[in-house]
Amino acid sequence: MQKDVDICLLLEGTYPYVRGGVSSWVNQIIKGLPEFSFYLVYLGGDNTGPKEMLYELPDNVVGMEVNYLLGTKSKNKPKSKKGKQKYYQQWQEIIEHFQGSKSPLNNQHLQYILDVIAVNKKIDIDDFLHSEASWQTIVSIYEKYAEQDSFVDFFWTFRNIYAPLFQLAKIARKIPAARCYHSISTGYAGFLGALCHQKHQRPFILTEHGIYTKERKIDLSQASWIADRHSAFDASLHKKIEITRDTWILFFEQLGLTAYQHANDIVALYDGNRQRQINDGAPKDKTQVIVNGINMELFSQAYQQRPQKPPPVVGLIGRVVPIKDIKTFIRSMQIAINNNPELEGWIIGPAEEDLKYYEECQSLVKSLSIDHKIKFLGMQNVIEILPKLGVVMLTSISEAQPLVMLEAMAAGIPCIATEVGSCREILFGMSEEDQALGGCGEITQIASPSAGANAIEEIFKDDSKWLRMGDIGRERVKRYYVEDIMYQSYRELYSKGISWQA
């Protein structure tokens, strides 16, 4: 990294290797603020993940590094060792913060991680995996917090959860100083931001699109790799999260809490998420809202090409992953097609992120005998495809402020969305003045194919109403969601960070 780098972006599982709204936003911010230089730190799972960059890096990206959090396996043959007990008292104190503590890790804890974790002759990965001192720590934590649960489950969960901290400590130590650090989530990237803030005493900005901890809870609730082992006679079978899930959730909650505490500025996309950040431990005076912004000129051609009658096509633009609930879209389309055989459903977005789920969606389409009506189109030029759609539909079980909805509205296309994130205020307005414009789409319940089908029928019922809704959406974006407002907000944040004095 060059000494004069302005912003170090900390990116977990996103830009420039994964497509999606967050990656598009990162690319937009870098391009839209050419006066700042950027260095990228990408955090992936392991080196079997994506290798090909899906975005061309802008000229003001002056460097980049790729790191894998699961690259912490011992390279040595397992060998029992004593371990240096003097380092383990504070290590155990840190671990106990991850067992449900409502207080974040403090400066002393972070400095300990920087100075001791993954350091030869202190606590390196071999010491963590094979030393007697490490074993005693595991047993002590187990007896204190999880004695009623399977020790085998606890032991392997403990190893899997805390091993990435060793990699984060190594990454934090080698990242040269930047004038400002900016993480686009809490989680591992946010925790790395806290470590960099501690090491270099430079400002740390945290932006959350979706709430990371909430989304990890959704992922964990659906994770097939976690086997529920409760007795069939356990009355709490459907009320209690299995210990492995619970331990992971507590871990992610502490990562988020620590990131909030050590960030200088915390950004949400809408006030609902800002309130959730505060409820999750973010200091209120550090929080603010900066909405996503759209380049209206890019979508002017799409708006001009919009027909006078809605094309009989419902488009879902997004990744084919469980959190987007593509299956509910498919089931909604089956009902809608039964009522209106002219309709088609287009699923527009990358499928390679979760091939198993993609195959399940394809199988569902065939089982419902609508494979001639549902198309998986992969990545497409959004500007070119929007005029071919009668409505853009999102069936997601979690969203923040979907860029794709704002893009559709900028092209004059009505939207249907589930009652998640800021979708309602995007479609019906934030303030009284905004709400006075009227609605530009329909809101549905989560995981309700019948509600989705009803919304589709409502959108296509009246051609003049369809045009009017599209124009309302375009006007809303023009007034409240233009990119110049977003750029100016981040320009001020970055400038404040660069000029910050401890």
N, C-alpha and C positions, 0 to 999 in steps of 0.2 A: 504494500500500500504506500502511496506517495504521502509525504508529510503534509501536503496542503489539501488532503481530502476533506470535503465539507461534511458529507453525510455518509455514515456507514449503515446500510440497510440490512437488517437481520430477517431472513426469509425462511420460514419453515414449510417445506413441502409444497412450494408454490413457484413463483417466477424464478428463473425463466424456463423451467423444465416441465411445468404443469399448466395447462390452460384453465381458464375460469375467470370469474369476476374479480377476484383478488389480484390475480396475475395481470389482467388487463389494466386494473387500477394502478398497480406498481409501474407498469410500462408508461401509462398516461402521466403519472406524476413526474417520472424522470424526464420524459420528453418535454413536458410542459414547464419545467423549471430548469432551463439550460444554463442558467447563471450559477447553478450549484454543481459541484462534482460529487459523484456517488461511487462508493465501493460496496460490492455485494457479498454477503456471507450467506451461502445457501446451506440449509440443514436438511439432510435427507435421512431416511431410515437406515438402509444399508446400500452397499454398492451394486445390488441387483436392480435398483430402481432406475428411473429414466436417465438416459445418458445424453440424449439429443436436446439441444436448446431449441425451444419452440418460438422464441422471440429473438429478433436481431437487437443486440444491445446498442442503445443510443451512444452517441459520441462522448457524452459527459459521464459515462461509466468508465472509470479509470482503472478498475481492477475488480477481480472476483475470485473467491475461493469456494470450494465445495467440500463439505464435511458430512460424515455419516455418523449418526449417534450410536449405531449398533456395531461400531468398529472397536469395541472395547474388550474383545476376547483376549485372554492370555495367550501369548505366543510360546510360552514355556510349558513343558510337561508339568502337570499338577504335582505339587510338592508341598507337604505340610510345613508350616513355619510358625514361629511364635507370634510375630507381630509386635509392633512397638506400642505397648499399652498406653503410653503417655499421650498418644494422638487420638485415642479412641473415646475419651470422655466427651470431648466437644463434638466428635462425629456422632455419638449417640444422642447428644442434645439436639443436633441438627435433625437427625432422623425422627426424633420425637415431635418436632414441629410438623412433620408430614403425617402424623397420626391423628390429625384433627385439631391442631392448635389454631386458635383464632388470631394469633399474632404472627406477623411475617418474620422471616429470617432478617436479622439486623446486620449492620456493617461488619461487626466482628465475625459473624457466621460466614458472610460472603468472603471476607478476607481469609478466613481459615480454608475455605474451599479453594481459593486461588493459591494459597501457600502450601497446602498439605495434600489435597486430593490429586491423585494421578502424578505424584512426585516420587521418584525413586528414593528408597530408604525412608520414606514417610508412610503414606498409604497409597501404594500403586495398585493396579488392577489385580496383580497376583496376591497381594496382601489382602485385598478385599475378598477375593474368591477362596483363598486357601489358608488364611492365618487363624490361629487359635483366638486371637484378640477379636477378629471379625466374627467368628462363631459365637463368642460370648456376647457380643453386641446383639446378634440376631436372636439368641435365646432370651436375653434380657427384654428386648422389645416384644417378643412373642408372649412371654409370661405376663408382661404388663398390659398389653393391648389386645391379644388375640388368643388367649389360652384355651378358649372354648372351641376353637376351630382347628382344622387339620394343620399340623406342623409342616407336613410335606408341602401342602399348598402354600402356606405362608413362606416357607424357605425359598421356594423357586420364584414366587412373586417378588419377594424382597430382592433377590439377585437381579431379576429382570428390570425392576423399577429403578434401582439406584445405580446400576452400571452406567447408564447414559450420563449421569452427573460427572463421571470421570472424564468422559469425552468433552463435555461442556467446559470443564475446568481447563483442559488442555487448549481448547479453541480460544477461550477468553484470554489465556496468557499470551497467545501468539498474535492476537489481533493488534496491529499497531494503533496508535492513537488517531482518532478522528475528531473533528470539532464537535460532532454531535452523532449520537446513535439513535436509530429509529427502527423499532420492531413493529411488524404488522400483525402481531398477535401476542397473547400471553404465552402459555405453554413453554416449550423449550427455548424458543426464540426470545420470549419475554424475559425468561430467567437469565439467558445469556446477556440480554441488555442490562439487567441489574448488575451482573458480574462486570461487564465492561464499564458501567458507570462507577462502580467501586474501584476498579483498577486504574482508570484513567482520570477519574474525577471530572468527567465531561458530561453534559446533559444527555438525558435519555428520554426520548419521545416514544409513546406507546399508542398505536392506533389499532382498534379492534373493529373489524367488519362484522363478523358474527362473534358471539361470545364463546371463546375457545373452550372454556370449562363446560359450558352447556352442551356444546357439540360433541365433546369427548364423552360426556355422559350418554348421549344418544348413541354414539358409536359403541360404547361398552355395553349398553343394554341390548344391542343387536349382535354382539361379538360371539360367533360360533366357537371360537377357540377357548372360551371360558366355559367350562362344564359346571353346571349346577349340581351340587352333590348333596343337597338336603334330603333327608329321609322322606319317604312318601307319606309318613304319618306326621310330619312336621306341620303344625297348624299355620306357621308363618311362611309356608312355601311361596305363596304369591305376594307376600308383603315385604320380604327381606331380600335385599340384594346380596348375592353370594359374596363371600369374604374377599375373593380375588378382585371382583369389580369394585367393591367398597374401598379396598386399599388403593387401587389405581385412581379412583375419584378423589380421595383425600390427597393423593400426591399432586394431581393436577390443580386442585384447589389451592394448595400451598404455593405451587409455581406461580399461579395467577396473583395470589395475595402478595407475594414477594415482589413481583413485577410492578404491581400497583404502588406499593410502598416506595420503591426506589425510582420510579419514573418522575420526571419533572413535569411532564404534560401528558394527559390521558385523553384520547380522542375517541368518540363514538360517532356513528353515522346518523343516529337519531336519538331523541330524548329517552325513549323507552330503554334502549341499551345503555345509555348513560346512567339511568336510574338503577339498572341491574348491576352495572359496575360499582356504583356506590354501595348497593346492598351486599355485594361480594367483597367489599373492603377497600375500594378505591377512595382516597381522600377527596371529598366533594370539591374542594377549592382547586384541585388539579384537573378536574374534568371539564370537557367542553364538547360541543357537537359541531362537526364539519360534514356537511352532506356531500354525497357524490355529485360530480359535475359532468355534463354532457357537452360535446362540441356540436352545437346545433347545425353548423354548416355541413358537417359530414352526413347528416340525415335529411338535408333539404331535398336532395335528389330522390330519396326514397319516398318522402312526403309527396313530391310532385308526381311520382309514378303511382301513387295510391289510386286504385280504381274507385268508381262511384258506388259500386256494389261490393259487399265483402266477399272475397274469394272463399269458397267452402272448405277452408283449410284451417285446422287448429294446430298451432306450432308450439312445441315445448323446446325452448332454447336453453340448454344446460348440459352439464356432465351427466352421463348415465351412471349414477351412483345412488345408493339407498337413501341418502339424505334428501335427494330430489324427488323421491317417491314416484318414480317413473311408472310403477305398476298401477298406482291410482289413476294416473293419466290414461293409461291403456284401458282400464276398466271404465273410466268416464267416457272414453271414446266409443267403447262398445255400446253403451246405452244411447249415446248421442247418435251414433250411426243407425241404430235400430229405428230411431225416430226420424232421422233425416239421412237416407242412404247416399246422398251426394257428398257428405262430409268425408274428409280425410284427416288423419293425424300424422304430423311430421315431428319426429324427434331429432333435434338438430344439436349436435354436440359430440364431444369425444367419448368413446366407449372403452378406451384401453385402460382406464384407471382401475376398473373393477370388472374384469372379464367374466367372472362367475355371475355377477349380477346382470350384466349385459345379456348373457346366455339365458338367464332366467326370464328376462323381459321378452326376449325373442320367443321363448317357449310359451309364455303366457299369450302372446299375440296369436300364435298358431292354435293353441288350445281353445281360444275364443273365436276361431275361424274368421279373424279380421286381418289376416296377414296381407290381403290385397288392398287394405285400406290404411294400414299403419306403415310408415316408412322410417327407417333409421338412416339418416342422411349424413351422419358424421359432422365434421367441421365444415362450415359454410361461411361465405361472406355475408355477414348479418345485414349489411346495408342493401345488398342485392336481393336477399330473400324476404325481407320484411314486406315489400309491396305484394308478395304472393300469398300472404297470410291474412286470414280474416280476423284472427285473434291470437295473441300470445298468452299461453297458459302456463302457470307455475303451480305444481302440486307439492311443493317442498314441505318437509316437516320442520325445517329451520331455515331462516334467511335473516339477513340484516336489512340492507337496502339494495335490492337487486338491480344491478346496472342494466340487465337485459330489459327490465320493465321500463326504465327511463329511456332506453334506446328505442323500444317499440313506440312509446308515447311520442318521442321526438319525430318519429316517422308517421304519426297520426294513426296508430293501430291500437285499438282497445286491448285491455289485458284482463285476465282472470288470475287470481292468486289466492292462496290459502291465507288464513288469518294468522300470519307469522310476521315477526320483525316489523318493519315499517310499511308493509304492503298496503294496509288500510289507509294510512295517511298519504301514501303516494297516489292512490287511486281516488281518494275523496278529500284530501287537503289536510295541511298541518294546522294552520291558523284559521280564524273566522274568515279573513279575506281570501285565503286560499280555498277554503271550503265553499265559498260563494261561487266559485267557478263551476262547481258541479262535479259529478262523478265521471270517471273515464274507464270504468270496467266493473267487474264483479268480484266480491270476496266470497270464498267458500270455506267450509270446515276442512280440517285436516283429515286425510284418509277417508273421504266420503265421495265415492264415485257418483252417487245419485245427485249430490249437491253440485259436483263438477258438471255433470250432464245438463242439469237445470240451468247453470250459468251459461253454458255454451248455447243452449236454446234461446236464452234471453238476449245474448249478444247478436244472434243472427235473425232475430224476429223482425227488426225494423231497419231498413237500409238508411233512412234519414237519421235515425237515432244513432246508428253505427258511425256515420260520418261525424255527427255532432260530438259523440264521445271521443272520437279520435282527435278532433280539433281541441277539445278541452284538455286532453292529455298533453298535446303539443304546447298549448299555452302555459300549462302548469310547469313543464320543464323549462320553457323559455323564461319564466318569471323567477323560479326558485332553484333550478338545478343546472344552471350553466357552469361550465368548467372554470370560467374566469374567477368566479366566487371561490371555488375550491382552491385554485392555484394561489390566489391572494392570501387565503387563510394559512396554507402551508408555507408560503413565502415568509409570512410574518413569524410563524413558529420556528422555521429553520434559522431565520436571521436572529431571532432572540436567542436560540441555542448557540449559534456560532459566536455571538458577542457576550455570552454568559461568563461571569466570573464567579468562582467558588467563594 
